Amino acid sequence: MSKAIVATASLAGCFGCHMSILDIDDRILKLIELVEFNKSPIDDIKTFTKQCDVGIIEGGCCNSENVEVLKQFRKNCKILISLGECAIMGGLPAMRNGIPVKECLEEAYLGGPTVGLNSEKIIPNDDELPMILDKVYPLHEIVKIDYYLPGCPPRADLIWNAVVALLTGDTMNLPYELVKFD
């Protein structure tokens, strides 16, 4: 039996959901029997080298680069999973959504307590930098999402149960204890 091809990415978030993937502990060895990672920080492959069966993405979209990465995942993955609150609702990064981008940039580069080295009062604006969006968007507002795994971060057992069921065609066994929030 051939292995499923899985890709993962982290957008605007803290990388905590990927840490939860690693928190499946020694079951990662069983996961390696089921999957081949393609584009993922887990194997450090930076670009898609083949069509993937499953894409798992954490974090929301706060800039143009996040949107492009997400669109590439949708194009290259048969199934796309939104992993964690940042991907599902924008999470903590979305706390800026009520503040105009201009004010956010001025606070970060001109008025914040750690901007003493910016004596020229420059707000970075270079074509090489991703454009900051008007707000942080949850993934489903940009592309079609097939599955949602909630949590901040989702529990390792939730990720394990959902991904293994999806890959093996088994019924997902996601009891309340795995999905609930503390």
Sequence and secondary structure as in RCSB ss.txt:
>XXXX:A:sequence
MSKAIVATASLAGCFGCHMSILDIDDRILKLIELVEFNKSPIDDIKTFTKQCDVGIIEGGCCNSENVEVLKQFRK
NCKILISLGECAIMGGLPAMRNGIPVKECLEEAYLGGPTVGLNSEKIIPNDDELPMILDKVYPLHEIVKIDYYLP
GCPPRADLIWNAVVALLTGDTMNLPYELVKFD
>XXXX:A:secstr
   EEEEEEE BS SHHHHHHHTTTTHHHHHHHHEEE SBTTTTB S  S EEEEEEESBEEEHHHHHHHHHHHH
HEEEEEEESHHHHH TGGGGGGGS HHHHHHIIIIISTT TT TT      TTS  EEEEEE GGGTS  SEEE 
SSS  HHHHHHHHHHHHHT      HHHH   
